[in-house]
Amino acid sequence: MPKTQLLLHLIPIIGFFPSLWTLYRGQGSREQLAISRLSITLALTWMFGYLLLTSPAATSDFFTLRLFILNSFLTSGYFLVSVWLILRLIQGKSGRLPGFSTLAERVFGKYLS
């Protein structure tokens, strides 16, 4: 059951909500809390980048297509990283992502745990 819960936390966009609930309660294994922090960090990074690329695209005539292409690369990257992490967990490997895992520990470790 815990492995299924870990996989649920890594589903793009949808996994944000169970991850937030897990961190809010503060209950769960150490690995589950780490995966929850990583999931929230990835989702918020994607959302922040998405908004930063979408708002200028709506007002600019010249860069609109370029910004929408960058936005699609960002979204595809978020989904591919999430699927890659899910596959790593299924294989029994670590669910850590260099850079993002340490950022998640620093930022959300002191506020949500």
N, C-alpha and C positions, 0 to 999 in steps of 0.2 A: 504493500500500500504506500509506503513513503516514496518509492521510486515513481509511482504513478503521480503522486502529488508534486514531485519535483518536475516531472514532465509537464504537468498542468501549469506550473509557474512560468515555464519558458515559452508557452504558446504566444506568438506575437499579439500584441494589443490586449487580448483577452486575459492573458496571464498576469497582467499588471494588477488586476483587482484582487485575486487570491494572494498575490505577493504582498500587496499593501495590507491586507487583512492579517496575514501571518506576522508581519512586522509590527503591526499595531497591537496585536495580542501579546507578542513577545514569546509565544510558545512554539516549540518546534525544535528539531535537531539543529545542530550547528551547521550542517550542510544545507538544510532547508532554509535557514536564515540567510546564509551566504548567497544561495540561488535567488532568493527573494530580493535581496539587495541588488544583485546583478540585473535581474529582470526589470526592476523599477528604474535603475540607471539607464539601461538600454532604451526603455520605452520613453523616458523623459528626454533623453538625448535625441531620439528620433523625432519626438513631437516638437521640441525646440527648433531643431534643424528644419523640419517641415514648415513650421510657421515662419521662420526666417526666410525661407526660399519662396514661399507662396505669397506673402504680402507684397514684396517688390514686383513679383510677376504680374500681379493684378493691376499695378499702377504704371508699369513700364511697357512701352510699345516695342522697343528695340531688343530687350533682353528676355522677353517673355518665354520664347521657346527654349532658350538656353537654361533658364531657371527651372522650367518644368522638367527638362531632361535631367538636370542635377537632382531635382526633387525625386524623380523616379529612380535614379541610382541610389539615393539615400534610403528610400523605402525598400528597394530590392535588397540592399545590403543589410538592413535591419532584419528582414525576413530570412535571408540566407544565414546570417549569424545565429539567429534563433534556431533554425532547423539544424545547423551544424552542432550547436550545443545540445540539442535534444538527442541527436545521433551519438554524440560522445557519452551522454549519460546512459543511453541504452547499451552501449558497448562496455560500460562499467568504468569509464575514464573520468577524469576530473571535469567538473563543470566550471572551471575558472577560465577567465578571459583576460590575458595580460593587459594591463592598463585600466580596463573597465572594472575589474574585480577590486583592484586596490582603490580606485576612485570611489566605488560603492562602499567599501569598508570605511573609508575616511569620512565620507559625507553622511551616509545613512546609518553608519555604525553608531554614531553618538546621538543621533536624533530619533531614530526609530527602534532602537533595541534597548 
